[in-house]
Structure formats: structure tokens, C-alpha cells
Amino acid sequence: MAPDTDRRSTASCDLPREGVHVGAGAVSSRSEVALGGRAFGTKRRILERYSRTDDGRVVIDIAAGRIADLYDDFDKHASYLKKELDQELVDYIIDSVREIGREPFLVQLSLAAPMDAAVVCRVQTSLHNYFLYLRELEAREMRRLLRTSVILFVAGAALLTASVWMNSLPAVRDVVLGSVIAEGLTIAAWVSLWEALAMFLVNWAPHRRLIGTYERIAKADVRFQEVPHEPES
């Protein structure tokens, strides 16, 4: 469960919409035209599965019987503002946002149970706060990766300096043990430097993209729709 301080921050029920900027790249060859055409066709087929609002935003629709179905059942007595969202719901929203790419979107909750304005406001705020909380967790992980990368880089630089210094001493080069130690320092230095660069270059980008996804979801409008309950036959 997340700390109360991460859930109790107040937010307006009228959450701001996020502006989307789409850029166009230059086409330099026939093969790129063909690949771009296939990619565009695939993207278009994906987007056709979603409905759109009158202003062109993609609707990520989530159907549930009641509001309680949107939340984890671990703590049944906590208020909506402090409850964890259902993990399947969170995964579905994240996957949908990744699937539609840079398209503007809103989240629509289609519920069979009636809703009053106060509950709607609390649910909107809880969704907003929850994805801001997830964004903060990713930001912490990015800072941890940065600290680890810096430590490994500094350690690698220090080991490499020691290795160069030892290899410059004739007394060390002429002794087998000294040569082994100097060679070991060189290997350890390059391993440390490589780990630092790999950790930063490989792991940084996925965390940054996930933070961007969380920010987009937190800023998205949340719309409610009451659907008639179908009687069982």
C-alpha cells in the first residue's frame, strides 16, 4: 500500500488535458516509404478499435459493475483516495496508452451502478493521484540508477588510474605478481566503466518513457458513463 501522504494530496476534479504535438519525418528512400506505409496501416487498424470523442480524442473505455471493482480489495475500509487501483485496470490503461501512441485520449469508466457527483470527484482524484504516485516511484528508481552509474563510473576511473600507474612502474612490470595485479585492476576498471555506461544507456530510456506514460494518464480527463444493467436471462 502506498503511504497516506501520496494519496491525500488534493486535486481538482476538472483535470487538465494534455496537448499533443505530432511531428512529421522526411522520407529518403522507397524502402522507407513501404515500411512507413505498413506501419501507418497497422497503427490505423489499432486506432480503429477505439471510439473517439467529437473533438477527436481516443476513448479508453473501462466497463465495471460498480466503482469498488476499480480498486484493490486488500483494504476494504480505506477511502477511494487512499486505495490502490486494481492492478489489471492499471495494466490495461498503460497498455492502451502505449498502443495508441501520441494520440490524445481520455479514460471513460462505464459503470452499471448509479454515481453521485461527490463519488465521481473522488474517483477522478484518486486516479490522478495514483498515476502521479507511480510516476514518483519511477523517478526515484531513475535517481537510484543514476547514483549507481556514477558510483560505478568513479570506481572504474579510479581502478583504471591505479592500473596505469602500476603499469608505469618498472618494479611492478618485472614481477609476475605485480603484473597480475595490474592486469586485474585493468579488467576490473573496464568492467566497472562498462556497467556504468550500460546501466545508464540501457535502463534510463525505459524508465523515462514510463514516466511520460504515467504523466499522460495522470493529466487525462476521466469521464463517467452509466450503462443500463442487463437483466440475467
Secondary structure, DSSP 8 states (H G I E B T S, - for coil): ---HHHH-----SS--------------SHHHHHHHHHHHHHHHHHHHTSEE-TTS-EEEEEEESSGGGGB-SS-TTS-GGGS-B-HHHHHHHHHHHHHHTT--EEEEEEESS---HHHHHHHHHHHHHHHHHHHHHHHHHHHHHHHHHHHHHHHHHHHHHHHHHHHT-HHHHTSHHHHHHHHHHHHHHHHHHHHHHHHHHHHHHHHHHHHHHHHHHHHSEEEEEE-------
